[in-house]
Structures are given as C-alpha cells and as structure tokens.
C-alpha cells in the first residue's frame, strides 16, 4: 500500500477488462498500483475493430473475418453460424484441438504478463478449465468468491449469460444468480458482464444490446456495494452511472485503450 505525505496508508487498485490479446499493455497495467484486478476476456477470437487480429482471421483470413463481422453486426446470427460452420468444416475433426492450441498460445503470453498480485475472473470468451495451468503464484482466480484488498471486500463473478453467439463460457441465468448470491455483501462487486440496464448494455458500434444480468442489478440494489465494476460492452452508451448508493463503472475495453481504470481509497 502507498503512503501519503501525512503518513496515512492508501490503497490503489488498477482494473482491466476485455484484454483480448493485449499482452504488451497488460504487462504495464499494474504499474503504480497495489494490485491488479482483471475482469476477463483474455482471449482474442476476432477483433471487431481490426479484422486481421485474432484466432479467426489467423485460421480463415481477413476476407472471411470481414464477412462474419458483417453478419453478426446485422444480427443475422443464423447466417453467421452457417457461414462459420462451412469454414470450420474445412478444418476437419480437429476443430477443438486447433482452438485449444491457439488459446493456449495466447494464455501463455497473457498470464506471464500479469503483475503480482493479480485477482482475476473469467470472461465469456475464456476457457476456465485452462486457467489453472497458466495462473502463477501471484495470480488469484475467483468466481463466486470474495477477497480482501486494502481493508475492502471484493466479490468476483465471472462468465456471461447464454446468447445466440454461443461463446465458450456462457452459463444459465440460474447458475449466474447463484454465484451472485454466494458473493453476498461486498464493498466492490466485480463482474465481467454489466447489470441489466439499457444504457450499460448497449454497444454503440456493434449496434446491439449485449446481455446483462438482472440478478446482478437486483443484488446491487439490495446489498448496495460502493462500486460495481464490469466490462464486456466495448463501446457502451453510458460508461458510468449510479444505481442507488452504488457507482457502476464499465472499466473499459482494455484491448483498445491499453489503460487500466484506477480505484483508490
């Protein structure tokens, strides 16, 4: 913890989300902080701002990446799924192995970039089963769990809710609500997805409402944490708003900004 000139101890935490392959900036994200908090989505499957980046264009080329982004942005999910299925059919029966190999390569680089201490939870595009292999001694992975940092209690809930996109770590509303319940009352509630509030879940570039959590919104109203921190929506209509006593903050699309959000007390 940092000391102020008056001798009082203060704590500074940097928070990132939606890292999506940005290992270079991640290695500096904890500079000047007592701890780093990561709210998931380490993996980069496809960069909607730069279609040449990610596992998808590496496998299928930029032209096909352009096409699938166009279909998804137009909410033509069935067409996008059929188009993707045709591309994957060319990979053969080793699709899972190909994806896992690409994700492992990204995880090796990204987890090595985490400073110590880091407290992290999963995003909807992450593969939780692989995290224990890559999380070093300085990285604590939490999901439906709490930890104390600088005298404040932080609760963590990872993953996303089920959507037509069918990303790797989507769970049922009931399972998600149970994790929220397990966390209970905390000072800072850390999740990957936002509470179900239209202004917080609408992505102005993708032109769609992402899935937020009603259970999370209810918990914020009921338990009144000081802060609710989240990511998931890369270009939200509103990045910050108050719900009762709680300051709700989208900590930003770290892959694009390369800058953590800072919390100090």
Number of C-alpha atoms within 10 A of each C-alpha: 14 13 10 9 7 6 8 9 12 13 17 19 22 22 28 29 32 29 26 24 23 21 21 13 18 25 16 15 25 26 14 12 19 20 22 26 26 32 29 26 28 27 25 21 21 20 19 17 10 11 21 17 19 21 19 23 18 15 16 15 14 17 11 17 23 16 15 23 19 15 16 18 16 13 16 13 15 13 13 20 17 11 15 17 12 11 15 16 11 10 14 10 10 11 13 10 10 14 14 14 12 18 20 17 11 20 23 14 16 22 20 15 18 24 21 15 17 23 22 26 26 27 30 25 22 25 20 17 7 13 17 11 11 15 19 16 9 12 20 16 18 16 20 20 18 20 15 12 15 16 10 14 15 23 26 29 30 30 27 28 20 16 12 10 13 13 18 15 18 19 17 11 14 11 11 22 18 13 19 26 16 16 19 16 19 22 18 22 28 28 31 27 29 27 24 18 17 16 14 27 27 21 19 14 14 19 13 15 17 21 21 22 21 16 19 23 16 15 20 25 14 12 15 20 24 17 21 29 26 29 31 29 29 23 19 24 15 16 18 16 15 11 17 13 13 19 17 24 20 26 26 26 21 26 23 15 11 17 19 24 18 16 12 11 10
